[in-house]
Amino acid sequence: MLIVGTTASRRYRTAIMGLGVAIPEKVVTNHDLARMVDTSHEWIVTRTGIVERRLAADAEAASDYAVVAARRALEKAGVEARELDLIIVATVTPDMPFPSTACLVQHALGAVGAAAFDLQAGCTGFLYALAVADQFIAGGRYSRVLVIGVELLSRITDWTDRNTCVLFGDAAGAAVVGPAEEGIMAVHLGADGSGSHLLYQPAGGSRLPASHRTVERRQHYIHMNGNEVFKFAVKVMTQASLAVIRKAGLSRQDVDLLIPHQANKRIIDASAKRLGLREDQVYVNIDRYGNTSSASVPVALYEAVEGGMVREGDIVLLVAFGAGLTWGSCVLRWGVQ
Ligand code: UT7
C-alpha cells in the first residue's frame, strides 16, 4: 500500500512505484563490428558475453531517451509529471555540458513543480541517484522523485579502438520512487579517486578544453585500462554486495535476485559465485545491450520485473561499479504499491 504524505514521527521506506525504459532501434552485432575493427564474434562473446548492442540514431540525444523512459515509468506508477518533486538524471553523456539533462527532461515532461539536476558517478550513476532520492523520500522532504539512468555511450566511443568499442551501448532506464511500507532497506556507496585514470574521457573539461589537438589525439573518447578495471570490478561487486546485505540486517541466503551492472558476463558470474547465488538468481541481459553504463541497472531491473522474476516480498540486490572509481549497492524488498 502506498502511504501518501509522511508524519514527523514516522519514517517510510522508499519504494519503486514504476519503471520504464527506452532502447534504440538500431542493432549492431559483433559481426558488424568485426567488419570495422580487428575483432571477431567469438572473441567478444567469450571475453564479455556480448552478442549485440543498440545504438542511437545520429540526431538523437540522451534527453530524448530519458524522456521516453520517464513517461513510461510515470505511467506505470500512475503519477502525473506535474506531481514530481525532483528529477535526478545520472549520465556521463549529457546532451551538453550545461544546462543539465535533468532540466531538459523536466521541461519536456512538463514537470513544472520539480527541481532537477544531473549526477555523475560513471556506471554507478543510477545507484548514486537512487540513494539521493532515498534520502529525500525517507526524510519526508519529497514524495515523488524521478530517477533516470541514461547513456549514449556511442557518442564517446572510439570506433577504431577494438579494446573499447565492442563493449558499449546506448539506453535509458527510469524509476519513479515514493514513500511506502516496503522498499529500500539499505544503500551502500563508495569511491576511490586514485583509480580515476583507469576509465576516463581525457578532454572536454577544464583540464583539456576541446581543441584541434584534443580531437586529433582522440581524447574525447573513452580511455580504459580493461584489465585493471576488471580486477577492481570483481572485488568491489562482491564487497559492496556484502556490505549492503549486512547494513540491511540480512544474510546472503536472504537475497532472492541479483541485478548487477552489466559490464562483462565474466564479472557478473564471478561476483554471483562469490555471493553463493545460483544462475537463475542473477538477471543478465548484457548479451543484447552490452554495457549501457548508468542505464544498465534500471534496464535490467525493468526487464526482470516485466519478466515476472520479481515477486512481492522478494529481496532484490542491485550492485554496480564504474568510473571514478565508484561503486554502489542497494537492497530492497519488493512490494505491491
Ligand atoms: O562499466 C565499467 C566499464 N568497463 C569494464 O567493465 C571493463 C572491464 N574489463 C573487461 O571487461 C575486460 O578486461 C575486457 C573485455 C575489456 C578485455 O578482456 P580481457 O580478457 O581482460 O583481455 P585483455 O585486455 O587481457 O586482452 C587480451 C588480448 C590482447 O591481445 P594480446 O596483447 O594478448 O595479443 C588484446 O589486444 O585480446 C586483445 N583484444 C581483442 N582481440 C579481439 C582486446 N580487445 C579485443 C577485441 N577483439 N575486441
Boltz pocket constraint, residues with backbone or C-beta under 6 A from the ligand:
constraints:
  - pocket:
      binder: B
      contacts: [[A, 38], [A, 39], [A, 40], [A, 43], [A, 44], [A, 47], [A, 48], [A, 123], [A, 162], [A, 163], [A, 164], [A, 166], [A, 199], [A, 224], [A, 225], [A, 226], [A, 227], [A, 229], [A, 230], [A, 233], [A, 263], [A, 264], [A, 291], [A, 293], [A, 321], [A, 322], [A, 323]]
      max_distance: 6.0
